[in-house]
Amino acid sequence: MKVVSSAKVKPDIQQRLKEEFPSVTFHFYSNIDEVGKDLEDTEILITYGEDLQETHIKQAQKLKWIMVISAGVEELPFRAIKSKGILVSNAKGIHKKPMAEYTLGMILQVARKTKELLHQQENKDWNRRLPMTEINTQTIGVIGVGAIGSEIARLAKAFGMKTLGINRSGKKVEYIDQMFTMESLGDMLKLSDYVVSVLPSTEETKLMINDQFFKVMKPSGVFINIGRGQTVVEDDLIKALNEKVIAHAVLDVFQQEPLPKDHPFWSMDNVTITPHISGVSPQYQYRAFEIFKENLGLYSQGKNDLVNLIDVNIGY
């Protein structure tokens, strides 16, 4: 069995894989361009999912399984993958702890006026009149509740917040006080002091967060996007912030990344920008490869019911 990785893998993880699976031949590269002809006869491909093109799928004549060591799979060439019956799995769930900590950290920064306080420090300005906010008793609404949303809710409840959530079914999720469906999105937005989007980029979600979305939110509401930038109509968000329709936005993802230097978000006082780092953690690859090792064990036994198996028909 031949496994090729186009993702740059930590040396100690490479060594552990070779030791734990001695009958498997591993080839590790830093990117897809380095792989070259090794792609032609590989059975399993490890990737971050952003580098694969349809031409690579055609070249990989023996490819049976793609392991994406991230959660995002929207850039995969699904048509070509589907036509060849290739299995796809991802590392969904490994981001829940860092992304939940990021979210609560940003909520606290907005509530306790961290940006303004740092500005005051730079200017040696002793101003005690900044209006501070407590987040206990406030409400957080999570759109796209899964492993990440549940972990956000768990931490939020430690601060005494009420937790609301939305998923496709409206089915109960741990640590969420009240669940909604997408059809009742407006009801949740009206109740939420902080609205967190964890939505993936799909045909259903693209540009769904728009002018009408922000108009339903509280004027004091804070919008936080840790999902995908493609879900937001950025011009509508800029307008909502300029017209005080909502109070603040915390943005970790954008339509175009890196965010262009002339983008209006950079100069807006009521926007907090971070460079797509909410899921970054020194534990990232270790967690991702625990899922891969579990799946490799299943695959080696001829099983196709892999952990985090992606439905190639719908793209998630």
C-alpha positions in Angstrom: 0.0 0.0 0.0 1.5 3.3 -1.1 0.7 6.6 0.7 1.8 10.0 -0.6 1.5 13.3 1.3 1.5 16.6 -0.5 1.2 18.3 2.9 4.4 19.1 4.8 4.3 16.8 7.7 6.3 17.1 11.0 9.3 14.8 11.0 8.3 13.1 14.3 4.8 12.3 12.8 6.4 10.8 9.7 8.6 8.6 11.9 5.7 7.4 14.0 3.6 6.5 10.9 6.4 4.4 9.5 6.9 2.6 12.8 3.2 2.0 13.4 2.4 0.9 9.8 5.6 -1.0 8.7 3.7 -2.6 5.7 2.8 0.8 4.3 5.1 2.7 2.0 5.0 6.4 2.8 6.3 9.3 0.6 6.3 12.7 2.2 6.6 16.0 0.1 6.2 19.7 0.9 3.7 20.4 -1.9 1.8 18.8 -4.8 4.4 20.1 -7.3 7.2 18.0 -5.6 5.1 14.8 -5.8 5.6 14.4 -9.6 5.2 10.8 -10.9 4.7 9.4 -7.4 1.1 10.5 -7.8 0.5 8.0 -10.6 0.5 4.8 -8.5 -0.4 6.1 -5.1 -3.4 4.5 -3.4 -3.8 7.1 -0.6 -3.2 10.8 -0.8 -2.8 13.1 2.2 -3.4 16.8 1.5 -4.6 20.1 3.0 -7.1 20.1 0.1 -6.1 23.4 -1.5 -3.6 22.1 -3.9 -5.5 19.4 -5.8 -6.7 20.0 -9.4 -8.7 17.9 -11.7 -5.4 17.1 -13.6 -3.9 15.6 -10.4 -7.0 13.3 -10.0 -6.6 12.1 -13.6 -2.9 11.5 -13.1 -3.5 9.5 -9.9 -4.6 6.3 -11.7 -4.7 4.1 -8.6 -6.0 6.6 -6.1 -8.7 5.2 -3.8 -8.7 7.6 -0.8 -8.0 11.2 -0.2 -7.3 12.3 3.4 -7.7 16.0 3.9 -5.9 17.1 7.1 -8.1 20.1 7.5 -11.8 20.7 7.8 -12.3 22.7 4.6 -12.9 20.6 1.4 -14.6 23.1 -0.8 -11.7 23.5 -3.1 -11.4 19.8 -4.0 -12.3 18.9 -7.6 -15.3 16.9 -6.6 -16.6 16.1 -10.1 -13.4 14.3 -11.0 -13.2 12.6 -7.6 -16.8 11.4 -7.9 -16.3 10.1 -11.4 -13.5 7.8 -10.1 -15.3 6.7 -6.9 -12.5 8.0 -4.7 -13.2 8.1 -0.9 -12.7 11.5 0.8 -12.3 12.1 4.5 -11.3 15.2 6.5 -10.1 16.2 9.9 -13.3 17.8 11.1 -13.3 18.3 14.9 -9.6 18.9 15.4 -10.1 22.7 15.4 -12.8 22.8 18.1 -10.5 23.7 21.0 -8.4 26.4 19.4 -11.4 27.9 17.6 -13.6 27.9 20.7 -10.8 29.6 22.7 -10.3 32.1 19.9 -14.1 32.9 19.9 -14.3 33.5 23.6 -11.1 35.4 23.6 -12.5 37.8 20.9 -15.8 38.2 22.8 -13.9 39.2 25.9 -11.7 41.6 23.9 -14.8 43.3 22.5 -16.6 43.4 25.8 -13.6 44.7 27.8 -12.5 47.1 25.1 -9.1 45.7 24.5 -8.5 47.6 21.2 -9.3 50.9 22.9 -7.2 50.1 25.9 -4.2 49.3 23.8 -4.6 52.6 21.9 -4.8 54.4 25.2 -1.6 52.8 26.4 0.2 53.8 23.2 -0.9 57.4 23.8 -0.3 57.3 27.6 -4.0 58.2 28.1 -5.4 57.4 31.6 -9.1 57.2 30.6 -11.4 55.2 33.0 -14.6 56.2 31.1 -14.5 53.4 28.6 -17.9 51.6 28.8 -17.1 48.0 29.9 -19.5 45.1 29.4 -20.0 41.9 31.2 -20.8 38.9 29.1 -22.5 36.8 31.8 -26.3 36.7 31.1 -25.7 37.7 27.5 -26.6 35.4 24.6 -24.4 33.8 22.0 -25.9 32.3 18.8 -23.9 29.9 16.7 -24.7 29.3 13.1 -23.6 25.9 11.9 -23.3 24.0 15.1 -21.1 20.9 15.1 -18.1 20.0 17.1 -16.7 23.6 17.1 -20.0 25.2 17.9 -20.6 22.8 20.8 -17.2 23.6 22.3 -17.8 27.3 21.9 -21.1 26.8 23.8 -19.4 24.8 26.5 -16.9 27.6 27.2 -19.6 30.3 26.9 -21.7 28.6 29.6 -18.7 28.8 31.9 -19.0 32.5 31.6 -22.8 32.4 32.4 -23.9 33.0 28.8 -27.1 31.6 27.2 -26.3 29.5 24.2 -28.4 29.3 21.0 -27.6 27.3 17.9 -28.6 26.5 14.3 -28.1 23.4 12.2 -29.9 21.8 9.3 -32.1 19.6 11.4 -32.6 21.6 14.6 -31.6 18.5 16.5 -30.3 19.1 20.0 -26.6 19.6 20.4 -24.7 19.4 23.7 -24.2 22.6 25.6 -26.7 24.5 23.4 -29.7 25.7 25.4 -32.0 26.2 22.4 -31.7 24.9 18.9 -33.1 26.5 15.7 -33.2 25.5 12.0 -32.1 27.7 9.1 -35.7 28.6 8.5 -35.9 30.3 11.9 -32.5 32.0 11.6 -34.1 35.4 12.2 -35.5 34.4 15.5 -32.1 33.4 16.8 -30.5 36.6 15.4 -32.9 38.8 17.3 -32.0 37.1 20.6 -28.2 37.0 20.2 -25.7 39.5 21.5 -22.9 37.7 19.7 -23.5 35.8 16.4 -20.8 33.3 15.5 -20.7 31.8 12.0 -19.0 28.5 11.6 -20.5 27.8 8.2 -18.6 26.0 5.5 -18.6 27.4 1.9 -21.2 25.5 -0.1 -23.7 26.4 -2.8 -26.3 26.9 0.0 -24.2 29.1 2.2 -22.4 31.3 -0.3 -23.3 35.0 0.3 -26.2 34.1 2.7 -25.0 36.5 5.3 -26.2 39.8 3.8 -27.9 43.1 4.4 -31.1 41.4 5.7 -29.1 39.2 8.0 -27.5 42.2 9.7 -30.8 44.2 9.9 -32.3 41.5 12.0 -29.4 41.5 14.5 -29.4 43.7 17.6 -27.9 47.2 17.1 -25.5 46.3 19.9 -24.8 42.9 18.3 -21.3 41.6 17.4 -20.8 39.4 14.3 -17.9 36.9 14.4 -16.9 34.9 11.4 -14.6 31.8 11.8 -16.3 29.8 9.1 -15.6 30.9 5.5 -15.4 34.3 4.0 -17.5 33.3 1.0 -20.6 33.2 3.2 -20.6 36.9 3.7 -21.5 39.8 1.4 -18.7 42.0 2.5 -20.2 45.3 1.1 -23.3 44.6 3.1 -21.3 44.1 6.3 -19.3 47.3 5.7 -22.6 49.2 5.2 -24.1 47.7 8.4 -21.0 48.7 10.4 -20.8 52.2 9.0 -24.5 52.8 9.6 -24.4 51.3 13.1 -26.8 48.6 12.2 -24.6 46.3 14.3 -21.9 47.3 16.7 -18.8 45.3 15.8 -17.4 42.5 13.6 -14.6 40.1 14.4 -13.4 38.5 11.1 -10.9 35.7 10.7 -11.9 34.7 7.2 -12.5 36.8 4.0 -13.6 36.6 0.4 -10.0 37.2 -0.7 -7.1 36.0 1.4 -4.7 37.6 2.2 -7.0 40.6 2.8 -5.9 43.3 0.3 -4.1 46.2 1.9 -6.7 48.7 0.4 -9.7 46.8 1.8 -12.0 49.1 3.9 -12.0 46.6 6.8 -8.4 47.5 7.7 -9.3 51.1 8.7 -12.6 50.5 10.5 -12.6 51.0 14.2 -15.5 48.6 14.8 -13.8 45.7 13.0 -11.2 43.3 14.4 -9.2 41.5 11.8 -7.1 38.3 12.3 -5.3 36.4 9.4 -7.3 33.1 9.3 -5.6 31.8 12.5 -8.6 30.8 14.7 -7.8 27.1 14.2 -4.0 27.4 14.4 -2.5 25.3 17.2 0.8 23.4 17.8 -1.5 20.3 18.2 -3.0 20.7 14.8 -1.1 18.0 12.9 -1.0 15.6 15.8 -4.8 15.7 16.1 -5.3 15.4 12.3 -3.0 12.3 12.1 -4.8 10.6 15.0 -7.8 10.6 12.7 -5.7 9.5 9.7 -4.3 6.6 11.7 -7.7 5.4 12.8 -8.9 5.6 9.3 -5.9 3.8 7.9 -6.6 1.0 10.2 -10.2 0.8 9.0 -9.2 1.1 5.3 -6.6 -1.6 5.7 -9.4 -3.9 6.8 -11.4 -3.1 3.7 -13.8 -0.9 5.5 -15.2 2.2 3.7 -17.1 3.7 6.7 -14.2 6.1 7.6 -14.2 8.7 10.3 -15.4 12.1 8.9 -16.3 10.6 5.5 -17.3 13.3 3.1 -20.4 13.0 0.9 -18.8 13.8 -2.5 -22.3 14.5 -3.9 -22.8 17.6 -1.7 -19.2 18.5 -0.8 -19.3 18.1 3.0 
